[in-house]
Amino acid sequence: MPGTLQKPHLDRLGPIGLQPGITRRNALTYLYASFFTIGIVSFMSFMQPYVLAENLRIPSDQQGGVTGILSFSYELVMLVLVAPMGALADKIGRRRIYQLGFLWIGAALAVFPLAQNLPQLVMGRILFAVGAAAITSMMATVLADYPQEKSRGLLVAASGIANGLGAMTLVIVLSRLPAIFAASGVDTLQAGRMTYWVATCLCIVTALIVGGGLQPGKPGKQQKQPLNQLLRDGLAAVRGNPRIAVACLAAFVARGDLIVISTFFALWANQVAQAQGLGLEEAIRKAAMYIIIIQGSSLLWAPIWGVVLGRIDRLTAVAVALLIASVGYLWVGFSPSPIVVAFIPAAILLGIGEFSAIMSGAALIGQSAPEDIRGSVIGLFNVCGSIGILCITIIGGIVFDAWMPGAPFVVVGLFNFFVCVVAILVRRRIGYQSPHATSRLHAPEIPTEIR
């Protein structure tokens, strides 16, 4: 009929409903980017013991402290940059930052294995962190942008599967390359460098795909305010919404979960394997097998948790996820060895808990963040994750060397349990919210005295 308003066409990716203007191609490109975002970050952490042992010849009993220094410098840069990256995404869009982030990471991976001393290695890790701040911020922001609210849990699950597959695939494939290069006659040092350079090429290809496939611009109104104003608006949204505040606490522990698995687990497993008389290349392959079990369990769990996120209050989901994670991390922390058959049940629960905690926080912040300043709010969400990693990295590096290799997992398990209790208390105070309810579409009005 003339004058009748037509509903905008809503595209779908299988069962996942997408927001107006978001195409199936955009969503598929995002999942591809998610695959490489976590995959390349996990690769960097997993291969780090190789560089410590081969480039710098650091004894195994000192690698925990050095790993702590490298992770601290990395997370310090992340802490400084993730919030401005989110605010910048509200001004210029997500696609440009995502693409430039991958190109920057590719350059960092090219120079990192050339380091000959600890200061050079720290500088390489800092360079990597600049790009990592860009891609991890955009992964979380685009995840919040693309789905309809009723499908948020499903896209979160799909993104989690892409994350897990990326971490697992890149660890499997790239961790085998040093042995393959060495078998062809290349020395161990050069084999490691060539492995990193293969990863550089993958980053360049990914940057080109992201630039051609993601939606340009951003949802909601284009923001013209200065970056510092957008950051203040995001902080006001966090202070004014208890659900956003709990999501930020969940990010504090969940991002710490990720670094403990990718960094301290790899270090622990490598040390145990070498203590059993295995060479460095074989030790890395054996450690990778148990990383695969951890990530594989999260992949099998993802569809189940995606359905859960679509059916229960997302704050309740956060509390349940953190409880599962706390049990898994404590179990792993007190295990005698991470590369024996008896460790497999603990590894499975660890993967389930890690996935549930990370994805529940992402679903909660995606539902709760106002559309117009979503990048800024999620930037602050990522800041909380970086603070968590800084704290866990410092404490983990100390207790790894001073107490036992499983100690970082015990620390993270206790953190998860504490935030679980906070989430339960907040949920009881503010009541139920449907998982299909949408956030306020626009930024809250900020009082003049706050501005």
C-alpha positions in Angstrom: 0.0 0.0 0.0 1.2 3.5 -0.7 2.7 5.2 2.3 3.2 2.0 4.2 6.6 1.7 5.8 8.4 -1.5 4.8 10.3 -3.4 7.4 14.1 -3.4 6.6 15.4 -6.6 5.2 17.1 -8.7 7.9 19.7 -11.1 6.6 20.5 -14.4 8.4 23.5 -16.6 8.8 21.8 -20.0 9.3 19.8 -19.7 12.5 21.5 -16.4 13.5 19.4 -13.3 12.8 21.5 -10.2 11.9 20.9 -6.5 12.4 19.6 -4.3 9.6 22.4 -3.6 7.1 24.5 -6.5 8.2 24.9 -9.1 5.4 25.8 -12.8 5.5 29.1 -11.9 4.0 29.8 -9.5 6.8 29.1 -12.1 9.4 31.2 -14.8 7.7 34.1 -12.4 7.4 33.7 -11.6 11.1 33.9 -15.3 12.0 37.0 -15.7 9.9 38.5 -12.7 11.7 37.6 -14.2 15.0 39.3 -17.4 14.0 42.6 -15.6 13.4 42.3 -13.1 16.2 42.5 -15.6 19.0 44.6 -18.0 16.9 47.4 -15.5 16.3 47.4 -14.3 19.9 47.5 -17.9 21.2 50.3 -18.7 18.7 52.4 -15.9 20.0 52.1 -17.0 23.7 52.5 -20.7 22.8 55.7 -20.2 20.8 57.3 -17.8 23.3 59.0 -20.6 25.4 60.7 -21.6 22.1 62.3 -18.2 21.7 63.2 -18.0 25.4 65.0 -21.4 25.2 66.6 -21.1 21.7 67.2 -17.3 21.2 68.1 -16.3 24.7 69.2 -19.6 26.2 67.3 -18.9 29.4 67.3 -21.9 31.9 63.9 -23.5 32.4 63.8 -22.6 36.1 64.0 -18.9 35.2 61.5 -18.9 32.4 58.5 -18.2 34.6 59.8 -14.9 35.8 60.8 -13.8 32.3 57.4 -14.9 30.9 55.9 -12.7 33.6 58.0 -9.7 32.4 57.0 -10.2 28.8 53.3 -10.7 29.6 53.3 -7.7 31.9 54.7 -5.4 29.2 52.2 -6.7 26.7 49.3 -6.2 29.0 50.4 -2.8 30.0 50.2 -1.7 26.4 46.9 -3.4 26.1 45.6 -1.6 29.2 46.6 1.8 27.7 45.3 1.2 24.2 42.1 -1.0 24.3 39.8 1.8 25.5 41.0 4.4 23.0 40.7 1.7 20.3 37.1 1.2 21.2 36.4 4.9 21.3 38.2 5.4 18.0 35.9 2.7 16.5 32.9 4.8 17.5 34.4 7.6 15.3 35.9 5.9 12.2 34.3 2.5 12.2 35.4 -1.0 13.1 36.8 -2.3 9.8 39.8 0.1 9.4 41.0 -0.6 12.9 40.6 -4.4 12.5 42.5 -4.4 9.2 45.4 -2.2 10.4 45.6 -4.3 13.6 46.4 -7.4 11.6 49.0 -5.6 9.4 50.7 -4.3 12.6 50.7 -7.8 14.1 52.3 -9.2 11.0 55.1 -6.7 11.2 55.6 -7.5 14.9 55.8 -11.3 14.2 58.4 -10.6 11.6 60.8 -8.9 14.0 60.1 -10.8 17.3 62.1 -13.9 16.6 65.2 -11.8 15.7 65.6 -10.7 19.3 68.9 -11.5 20.8 68.4 -10.2 24.4 65.6 -9.6 26.8 65.1 -5.9 26.1 64.7 -6.6 22.4 62.2 -9.4 23.2 60.2 -7.0 25.4 60.1 -4.4 22.6 58.9 -7.1 20.2 56.1 -8.1 22.6 55.2 -4.4 23.0 54.9 -4.0 19.2 52.7 -7.1 19.0 50.5 -5.7 21.8 49.6 -2.5 19.8 48.1 -4.7 17.0 46.6 -7.1 19.5 44.8 -4.2 21.2 43.2 -3.3 17.9 42.1 -6.7 16.8 40.8 -8.0 20.2 38.9 -4.7 20.8 37.3 -5.0 17.3 36.4 -8.7 17.7 34.4 -7.9 20.9 32.8 -4.8 19.4 31.7 -6.3 16.1 30.3 -9.3 18.0 28.1 -6.8 19.9 27.1 -5.0 16.7 26.1 -7.8 14.3 23.4 -10.1 15.9 19.7 -9.4 16.7 19.3 -9.7 20.5 17.4 -13.0 20.2 20.4 -14.5 18.3 23.2 -13.0 20.4 23.8 -16.2 22.3 24.1 -18.1 19.0 26.6 -15.7 17.4 28.5 -15.7 20.7 28.7 -19.5 20.4 29.7 -19.3 16.8 32.4 -16.8 17.6 33.6 -19.0 20.4 33.8 -21.9 18.1 35.8 -19.8 15.6 38.1 -18.7 18.5 38.7 -22.2 19.7 39.3 -23.5 16.2 41.7 -20.7 15.5 43.7 -21.3 18.7 43.7 -25.0 18.1 44.5 -24.9 14.4 47.3 -22.4 14.6 48.8 -24.2 17.5 48.6 -27.5 15.8 49.9 -26.3 12.4 52.4 -23.7 13.4 53.8 -25.7 16.3 54.8 -28.4 13.9 56.7 -26.1 11.5 59.9 -25.9 13.6 60.4 -29.7 13.4 59.5 -29.7 9.7 62.0 -27.0 8.9 64.6 -28.6 11.1 64.1 -31.9 9.4 64.9 -30.2 6.1 68.3 -29.2 7.4 67.5 -25.8 8.9 69.1 -25.1 12.3 66.7 -24.8 15.3 67.1 -21.0 15.6 66.3 -20.4 12.0 63.4 -22.9 12.1 61.7 -20.8 14.8 62.2 -17.6 12.8 60.7 -19.1 9.7 57.7 -20.3 11.7 57.0 -16.7 12.8 57.4 -15.4 9.3 54.8 -17.9 8.1 52.5 -16.3 10.7 53.3 -12.9 9.3 52.1 -14.0 5.8 48.8 -15.2 7.3 48.3 -11.9 9.0 48.7 -10.0 5.7 46.2 -12.3 4.0 43.7 -11.9 6.9 44.0 -8.1 6.8 43.0 -8.1 3.1 40.0 -10.3 3.7 38.8 -8.2 6.7 39.2 -5.0 4.7 37.0 -6.4 1.9 34.4 -8.2 4.0 33.4 -6.3 7.1 30.7 -3.7 7.2 32.1 -0.2 6.9 31.1 2.5 9.5 29.3 1.7 12.8 25.8 1.2 14.1 23.9 4.1 15.6 24.9 7.8 15.3 28.4 8.6 14.0 30.3 10.1 17.0 31.9 13.4 16.6 33.0 14.0 20.1 36.7 13.9 21.1 38.1 10.5 22.2 38.4 11.6 25.8 34.7 12.6 25.9 33.7 9.2 24.4 35.7 7.5 27.1 34.0 9.5 29.8 30.6 8.6 28.4 31.5 5.0 28.4 32.7 5.2 32.0 29.4 6.8 33.0 27.5 3.9 31.4 29.6 1.4 33.4 28.9 3.3 36.7 25.2 3.6 35.9 24.4 -0.1 35.0 25.3 -2.9 37.5 25.1 -5.5 34.7 27.8 -3.7 32.7 29.9 -3.5 35.9 29.6 -7.2 36.5 30.5 -7.9 32.9 33.7 -5.9 33.4 34.5 -7.9 36.5 33.9 -11.1 34.5 36.3 -9.7 31.8 38.9 -9.2 34.6 39.0 -12.9 35.4 38.0 -14.4 32.0 40.8 -12.7 30.1 43.2 -13.9 32.8 41.9 -17.4 32.2 42.9 -17.1 28.6 46.5 -16.0 29.3 47.0 -18.6 32.0 46.2 -21.4 29.5 48.1 -20.0 26.5 51.2 -18.9 28.5 51.6 -20.7 31.8 50.1 -24.0 30.6 52.5 -24.0 27.6 55.4 -23.2 29.9 54.5 -25.9 32.4 53.9 -28.6 29.8 57.1 -27.8 28.0 59.1 -28.0 31.2 57.6 -31.4 32.2 58.1 -32.8 28.7 61.8 -31.7 28.6 62.3 -33.1 32.1 61.2 -36.5 30.6 64.1 -36.2 28.1 62.2 -34.9 25.1 63.8 -32.4 22.7 62.4 -28.8 22.4 60.5 -29.5 19.2 59.0 -32.7 20.6 58.1 -31.0 23.9 56.2 -28.3 22.0 54.3 -30.9 20.0 53.3 -32.8 23.2 52.2 -29.6 24.9 50.1 -28.8 21.8 48.2 -32.1 22.2 46.8 -31.0 25.6 46.1 -27.5 24.3 44.0 -29.2 21.6 42.1 -31.2 24.3 41.3 -27.9 26.2 40.2 -26.1 23.1 38.4 -29.1 21.6 36.2 -29.4 24.7 35.2 -25.8 24.4 34.2 -26.4 20.8 32.0 -29.3 21.7 30.5 -27.3 24.5 29.9 -24.1 22.5 26.5 -25.0 20.9 25.1 -26.1 24.3 26.3 -22.8 26.0 24.9 -20.8 23.0 21.5 -22.2 23.7 21.8 -21.5 27.4 22.7 -17.9 26.7 19.6 -17.5 24.7 17.3 -18.9 27.4 18.4 -17.5 30.8 19.2 -14.2 32.3 22.7 -13.4 31.1 23.8 -12.3 34.6 22.8 -15.7 35.9 24.8 -17.3 33.0 27.9 -15.3 34.1 27.6 -16.7 37.6 27.2 -20.3 36.5 30.1 -20.0 34.0 32.4 -18.6 36.7 31.5 -21.4 39.0 32.4 -24.0 36.4 35.6 -22.2 35.6 36.6 -22.0 39.3 36.3 -25.7 39.7 38.2 -26.4 36.5 41.1 -24.1 37.3 41.5 -25.4 40.8 41.4 -29.0 39.6 44.1 -28.3 37.0 46.2 -26.3 39.5 46.5 -29.2 41.9 47.2 -31.8 39.2 50.6 -33.4 39.4 51.3 -33.3 35.6 49.6 -31.6 32.6 50.7 -34.2 30.0 49.5 -37.5 31.4 46.3 -39.3 30.5 44.8 -38.7 34.0 44.9 -35.0 33.3 42.4 -35.2 30.4 39.2 -34.8 32.6 40.6 -31.7 34.2 41.6 -30.3 30.8 38.1 -30.9 29.5 36.5 -29.1 32.4 39.1 -26.3 32.0 38.1 -25.8 28.4 34.4 -25.7 29.2 34.9 -23.2 32.0 37.2 -21.0 30.0 34.7 -20.8 27.1 31.7 -20.3 29.3 33.3 -17.4 31.3 34.6 -15.5 28.3 31.4 -15.9 26.2 29.0 -15.1 29.0 30.8 -11.9 29.7 30.7 -11.0 26.0 27.0 -11.7 25.8 26.2 -9.7 28.9 28.2 -6.6 27.7 26.8 -6.9 24.2 23.3 -6.8 25.5 23.9 -4.0 28.0 26.1 -1.5 26.2 24.3 1.4 24.6 24.5 1.3 20.8 25.9 4.8 20.1 28.9 4.4 22.5 29.2 0.6 22.3 32.8 0.7 21.2 33.7 3.0 24.1 31.9 0.7 26.7 33.4 -2.4 25.2 36.8 -0.7 25.2 36.5 -0.2 29.0 35.3 -3.9 29.2 38.6 -4.8 27.5 40.5 -2.5 29.9 39.2 -4.6 32.8 40.4 -7.7 31.0 43.8 -6.2 30.6 44.0 -5.2 34.3 43.0 -8.8 35.2 45.8 -10.2 33.0 48.3 -7.8 34.4 47.4 -8.9 38.0 47.3 -12.6 37.1 50.5 -12.4 35.1 52.5 -10.8 37.9 51.1 -13.1 40.5 51.3 -16.1 38.2 54.9 -15.6 37.2 55.9 -15.3 40.9 54.0 -18.3 42.2 55.0 -20.4 39.1 58.7 -20.2 40.1 58.3 -19.9 43.9 55.5 -22.4 44.7 54.5 -24.8 41.9 53.8 -24.7 38.1 50.1 -25.2 38.8 49.9 -22.2 41.1 48.7 -19.7 38.5 45.7 -21.9 37.9 44.9 -22.0 41.6 45.0 -18.2 41.7 42.7 -17.8 38.7 40.3 -20.4 40.2 40.0 -18.3 43.4 39.4 -15.1 41.4 36.7 -16.8 39.4 34.9 -18.0 42.5 35.0 -14.5 44.1 33.5 -12.8 41.0 30.9 -15.6 40.8 29.7 -14.6 44.3 29.5 -10.9 43.3 27.5 -11.8 40.2 25.0 -13.8 42.4 24.6 -11.0 44.9 24.0 -8.4 42.1 21.5 -10.7 40.3 19.5 -11.1 43.5 19.5 -7.3 44.1 18.5 -6.1 40.6 16.3 -9.0 39.5 15.6 -10.8 36.2 16.2 -9.5 32.7 15.1 -11.5 29.6 17.9 -12.6 27.4 15.9 -11.1 24.5 15.6 -7.7 26.0 17.6 -5.0 24.2 19.8 -2.4 25.8 19.0 1.3 25.6 19.8 2.1 22.0 21.6 5.4 22.6 24.2 6.8 25.0 22.9 8.0 28.3 22.7 11.7 29.0 25.8 12.6 30.9 25.4 15.4 33.5 27.3 18.6 32.7 29.3 18.4 35.9 30.6 14.9 34.8 31.4 16.2 31.3 
